[in-house]
Amino acid sequence: MRIGENLQRDRPDDARPHLLLARLNLARDRPPRAVFRYTLALRADPSVGADPRLRDDLEALRDDPRAGARARRLLAQIDRGPALARSDAPADDAHEAHAD
């Protein structure tokens, strides 16, 4: 995870470190953190919403008791269009930025 964190720090406008960290968090059974990272990836580059794996992961999390509501909101934002405003992320996500 440190590699992803270092990449994120070195390239804050690059979605790829967030995608990497999202997938690592999913592999470690941390769905809320994964959805948070997917949110950051979409904020950095809205075109990643077209990534089939991102969409599949969010679809799989729709009914997760820990991350389902956030996953559904993020899917709705992707479906609405390419722009993801910074204010669209829930305020309680801010504390998760350093939780990976």
Z-matrix of the N, CA and C atoms (Angstrom, degrees):
N
C 1 1.438
C 2 1.531 1 110.48
N 3 1.305 2 117.01 1 -25.65
C 4 1.470 3 119.71 2 -178.91
C 5 1.530 4 111.81 3 -63.20
N 6 1.319 5 117.14 4 -34.38
C 7 1.462 6 120.00 5 178.78
C 8 1.526 7 109.51 6 -62.13
N 9 1.329 8 116.57 7 -46.96
C 10 1.462 9 120.50 8 177.83
C 11 1.511 10 112.37 9 -61.52
N 12 1.331 11 116.23 10 -40.75
C 13 1.462 12 120.14 11 178.44
C 14 1.520 13 110.91 12 -65.20
N 15 1.340 14 117.31 13 -40.69
C 16 1.465 15 120.74 14 178.04
C 17 1.528 16 111.06 15 -64.98
N 18 1.331 17 116.45 16 -42.78
C 19 1.461 18 119.91 17 177.75
C 20 1.520 19 110.84 18 -61.79
N 21 1.316 20 116.01 19 -41.00
C 22 1.456 21 120.42 20 179.87
C 23 1.525 22 110.08 21 -62.36
N 24 1.304 23 116.75 22 -43.05
C 25 1.461 24 121.20 23 -179.53
C 26 1.538 25 110.49 24 -66.29
N 27 1.334 26 116.70 25 -40.55
C 28 1.464 27 121.16 26 -178.29
C 29 1.526 28 113.12 27 -75.49
N 30 1.324 29 116.73 28 -27.71
C 31 1.472 30 121.50 29 -176.73
C 32 1.526 31 109.61 30 -134.92
N 33 1.319 32 117.82 31 72.90
C 34 1.463 33 120.53 32 -173.80
C 35 1.526 34 114.77 33 -62.44
N 36 1.325 35 117.99 34 -23.05
C 37 1.464 36 120.82 35 -179.48
C 38 1.525 37 113.00 36 -95.34
N 39 1.307 38 117.24 37 10.00
C 40 1.468 39 122.76 38 -178.75
C 41 1.529 40 109.03 39 -99.45
N 42 1.311 41 117.03 40 126.23
C 43 1.472 42 121.72 41 -178.44
C 44 1.523 43 112.60 42 -74.47
N 45 1.326 44 117.81 43 -24.08
C 46 1.466 45 120.51 44 -172.48
C 47 1.527 46 114.61 45 -59.72
N 48 1.327 47 120.34 46 -41.80
C 49 1.473 48 117.79 47 177.63
C 50 1.526 49 112.29 48 -61.59
N 51 1.333 50 116.12 49 -36.38
C 52 1.465 51 119.23 50 178.57
C 53 1.528 52 111.05 51 -67.29
N 54 1.335 53 116.16 52 -38.89
C 55 1.469 54 119.36 53 176.96
C 56 1.526 55 110.54 54 -63.10
N 57 1.313 56 116.21 55 -43.51
C 58 1.465 57 120.97 56 178.21
C 59 1.530 58 110.66 57 -60.39
N 60 1.329 59 116.33 58 -47.35
C 61 1.464 60 119.75 59 -179.29
C 62 1.530 61 111.49 60 -67.19
N 63 1.320 62 117.47 61 -34.58
C 64 1.471 63 119.73 62 176.68
C 65 1.522 64 110.24 63 -61.75
N 66 1.311 65 116.39 64 -45.72
C 67 1.473 66 119.88 65 -178.02
C 68 1.523 67 111.70 66 -69.04
N 69 1.318 68 116.68 67 -35.56
C 70 1.470 69 119.46 68 175.55
C 71 1.528 70 110.47 69 -65.93
N 72 1.313 71 116.86 70 -39.74
C 73 1.465 72 119.65 71 178.52
C 74 1.527 73 110.94 72 -66.02
N 75 1.311 74 117.38 73 -37.24
C 76 1.468 75 119.28 74 175.52
C 77 1.529 76 110.72 75 -63.53
N 78 1.319 77 115.99 76 -42.73
C 79 1.466 78 120.09 77 179.94
C 80 1.529 79 111.26 78 -63.30
N 81 1.319 80 116.09 79 -27.20
C 82 1.469 81 120.75 80 179.83
C 83 1.528 82 112.22 81 -97.30
N 84 1.321 83 116.35 82 15.13
C 85 1.461 84 123.52 83 177.82
C 86 1.531 85 111.69 84 57.28
N 87 1.329 86 114.53 85 51.62
C 88 1.463 87 122.05 86 176.73
C 89 1.533 88 109.29 87 -125.84
N 90 1.325 89 116.84 88 66.92
C 91 1.466 90 119.62 89 -175.29
C 92 1.529 91 115.47 90 -57.53
N 93 1.336 92 120.19 91 -41.33
C 94 1.469 93 117.19 92 180.00
C 95 1.530 94 112.60 93 -60.74
N 96 1.296 95 116.66 94 -39.50
C 97 1.468 96 120.33 95 178.45
C 98 1.523 97 110.87 96 -67.60
N 99 1.329 98 116.02 97 -36.59
C 100 1.468 99 119.74 98 178.84
C 101 1.520 100 110.55 99 -63.85
N 102 1.322 101 117.31 100 -45.78
C 103 1.464 102 120.41 101 179.74
C 104 1.527 103 110.12 102 -63.98
N 105 1.321 104 116.83 103 -39.04
C 106 1.464 105 120.44 104 176.76
C 107 1.528 106 110.22 105 -59.31
N 108 1.326 107 117.00 106 -45.01
C 109 1.469 108 120.16 107 179.99
C 110 1.520 109 111.71 108 -66.76
N 111 1.333 110 117.28 109 -37.04
C 112 1.457 111 119.62 110 175.82
C 113 1.530 112 110.14 111 -63.76
N 114 1.323 113 117.20 112 -37.34
C 115 1.464 114 120.85 113 176.47
C 116 1.525 115 110.43 114 -60.75
N 117 1.332 116 116.41 115 -45.25
C 118 1.466 117 120.16 116 178.71
C 119 1.527 118 111.58 117 -64.96
N 120 1.320 119 116.96 118 -37.77
C 121 1.473 120 120.20 119 178.11
C 122 1.525 121 110.73 120 -62.44
N 123 1.326 122 116.08 121 -44.07
C 124 1.465 123 119.72 122 179.48
C 125 1.516 124 111.39 123 -67.30
N 126 1.292 125 116.70 124 -33.23
C 127 1.464 126 120.25 125 177.20
C 128 1.531 127 110.17 126 -66.89
N 129 1.322 128 116.73 127 -39.43
C 130 1.467 129 121.04 128 179.57
C 131 1.527 130 111.72 129 -71.30
N 132 1.348 131 116.26 130 -37.20
C 133 1.462 132 120.35 131 -177.73
C 134 1.529 133 108.87 132 -151.28
N 135 1.319 134 118.07 133 95.68
C 136 1.464 135 121.00 134 -176.99
C 137 1.525 136 114.52 135 -56.94
N 138 1.334 137 117.98 136 -21.29
C 139 1.466 138 119.51 137 -178.95
C 140 1.533 139 112.47 138 -68.09
N 141 1.325 140 118.67 139 -16.82
C 142 1.466 141 119.08 140 178.55
C 143 1.528 142 111.99 141 -68.25
N 144 1.330 143 116.74 142 -11.30
C 145 1.455 144 120.02 143 174.88
C 146 1.521 145 112.40 144 -62.22
N 147 1.329 146 116.57 145 -19.22
C 148 1.466 147 121.50 146 177.56
C 149 1.524 148 112.35 147 -85.01
N 150 1.322 149 117.52 148 -4.79
C 151 1.468 150 121.78 149 179.87
C 152 1.532 151 109.55 150 -67.87
N 153 1.336 152 117.72 151 117.62
C 154 1.467 153 119.99 152 -177.64
C 155 1.525 154 112.84 153 -59.66
N 156 1.315 155 118.11 154 -35.61
C 157 1.467 156 119.28 155 -178.72
C 158 1.530 157 111.20 156 -68.18
N 159 1.325 158 116.85 157 -41.10
C 160 1.458 159 120.44 158 177.11
C 161 1.517 160 109.36 159 -58.32
N 162 1.317 161 115.19 160 -48.81
C 163 1.467 162 119.46 161 -178.87
C 164 1.535 163 111.19 162 -63.51
N 165 1.315 164 117.56 163 -43.16
C 166 1.470 165 120.72 164 178.12
C 167 1.529 166 111.06 165 -60.49
N 168 1.334 167 116.07 166 -42.03
C 169 1.464 168 119.70 167 179.38
C 170 1.525 169 111.06 168 -63.33
N 171 1.330 170 116.46 169 -44.94
C 172 1.462 171 119.49 170 179.72
C 173 1.527 172 111.46 171 -65.89
N 174 1.333 173 116.54 172 -39.75
C 175 1.472 174 119.87 173 177.00
C 176 1.534 175 110.66 174 -61.04
N 177 1.326 176 116.13 175 -40.99
C 178 1.467 177 120.33 176 179.80
C 179 1.523 178 111.82 177 -66.29
N 180 1.327 179 116.80 178 -25.28
C 181 1.471 180 121.01 179 -178.32
C 182 1.523 181 113.58 180 -92.14
N 183 1.314 182 118.05 181 -3.01
C 184 1.471 183 121.86 182 -176.47
C 185 1.524 184 113.13 183 -50.83
N 186 1.313 185 117.41 184 -38.69
C 187 1.460 186 121.32 185 -176.12
C 188 1.524 187 113.28 186 -103.58
N 189 1.315 188 116.85 187 7.90
C 190 1.462 189 120.39 188 178.75
C 191 1.529 190 109.10 189 -69.06
N 192 1.336 191 116.96 190 128.75
C 193 1.469 192 118.83 191 -177.84
C 194 1.532 193 113.42 192 -64.88
N 195 1.320 194 117.44 193 -22.62
C 196 1.461 195 120.27 194 -177.69
C 197 1.520 196 113.18 195 -90.93
N 198 1.337 197 117.64 196 -27.62
C 199 1.468 198 119.55 197 -172.88
C 200 1.525 199 113.69 198 -136.34
N 201 1.312 200 117.54 199 2.93
C 202 1.459 201 120.60 200 -174.45
C 203 1.515 202 114.47 201 -59.83
N 204 1.320 203 117.39 202 -44.43
C 205 1.467 204 120.02 203 -178.32
C 206 1.526 205 110.56 204 -62.86
N 207 1.312 206 116.79 205 -43.45
C 208 1.469 207 120.38 206 178.97
C 209 1.525 208 111.05 207 -66.53
N 210 1.325 209 116.81 208 -40.17
C 211 1.467 210 120.20 209 179.23
C 212 1.529 211 110.09 210 -62.76
N 213 1.331 212 117.03 211 -43.06
C 214 1.461 213 120.38 212 179.29
C 215 1.529 214 111.26 213 -64.14
N 216 1.335 215 116.94 214 -41.29
C 217 1.469 216 119.92 215 177.98
C 218 1.524 217 111.09 216 -62.83
N 219 1.325 218 115.82 217 -41.56
C 220 1.462 219 119.36 218 -179.02
C 221 1.525 220 110.80 219 -67.15
N 222 1.316 221 117.75 220 -40.51
C 223 1.465 222 120.69 221 175.67
C 224 1.526 223 110.77 222 -61.13
N 225 1.321 224 116.98 223 -40.94
C 226 1.467 225 120.38 224 178.62
C 227 1.521 226 110.53 225 -63.92
N 228 1.327 227 117.59 226 -39.46
C 229 1.462 228 121.10 227 178.45
C 230 1.527 229 110.77 228 -64.62
N 231 1.326 230 116.19 229 -41.01
C 232 1.469 231 120.24 230 178.52
C 233 1.523 232 109.58 231 -63.35
N 234 1.326 233 116.56 232 -43.11
C 235 1.462 234 120.70 233 -178.51
C 236 1.528 235 112.64 234 -67.66
N 237 1.341 236 117.00 235 -28.26
C 238 1.473 237 120.77 236 180.00
C 239 1.518 238 112.36 237 -71.61
N 240 1.315 239 117.37 238 -28.30
C 241 1.459 240 118.11 239 -179.45
C 242 1.507 241 111.97 240 155.39
N 243 1.330 242 115.42 241 175.49
C 244 1.458 243 120.24 242 -173.43
C 245 1.523 244 115.15 243 -73.55
N 246 1.315 245 118.82 244 -22.24
C 247 1.465 246 119.93 245 -176.40
C 248 1.522 247 110.23 246 -84.59
N 249 1.313 248 115.63 247 127.95
C 250 1.464 249 121.54 248 176.05
C 251 1.521 250 105.82 249 -120.02
N 252 1.298 251 115.63 250 104.57
C 253 1.467 252 119.91 251 -177.89
C 254 1.514 253 110.42 252 -69.76
N 255 1.304 254 115.49 253 148.43
C 256 1.462 255 120.63 254 178.74
C 257 1.517 256 111.27 255 -59.73
N 258 1.295 257 118.14 256 -29.94
C 259 1.458 258 120.65 257 -178.68
C 260 1.528 259 112.55 258 -78.39
N 261 1.348 260 118.32 259 -6.96
C 262 1.466 261 120.50 260 -179.65
C 263 1.518 262 113.43 261 -72.93
N 264 1.311 263 117.82 262 -23.96
C 265 1.461 264 120.17 263 -179.71
C 266 1.514 265 108.99 264 -73.80
N 267 1.334 266 117.50 265 136.82
C 268 1.462 267 119.97 266 178.16
C 269 1.523 268 110.91 267 -59.00
N 270 1.321 269 115.67 268 141.97
C 271 1.467 270 121.09 269 -177.19
C 272 1.518 271 112.26 270 -59.56
N 273 1.330 272 117.72 271 -31.27
C 274 1.459 273 119.38 272 -177.35
C 275 1.522 274 112.70 273 -75.14
N 276 1.327 275 118.37 274 -3.13
C 277 1.462 276 121.20 275 176.93
C 278 1.521 277 111.90 276 -76.87
N 279 1.309 278 117.69 277 -19.96
C 280 1.469 279 120.44 278 -174.00
C 281 1.520 280 112.20 279 -57.90
N 282 1.325 281 117.91 280 -35.46
C 283 1.461 282 120.02 281 -177.78
C 284 1.511 283 112.96 282 -70.54
N 285 1.319 284 118.74 283 -14.89
C 286 1.438 285 121.38 284 -176.31
C 287 1.526 286 113.39 285 -86.42
N 288 1.314 287 117.52 286 -6.47
C 289 1.462 288 120.66 287 -175.35
C 290 1.529 289 112.38 288 -58.48
N 291 1.304 290 117.64 289 -32.06
C 292 1.463 291 120.77 290 -178.43
C 293 1.527 292 112.09 291 -110.11
N 294 1.312 293 116.35 292 14.47
C 295 1.470 294 119.56 293 -175.27
C 296 1.516 295 113.82 294 -88.54
N 297 1.342 296 118.63 295 -4.72
C 298 1.453 297 120.75 296 -179.01
C 299 1.484 298 107.57 297 -70.73
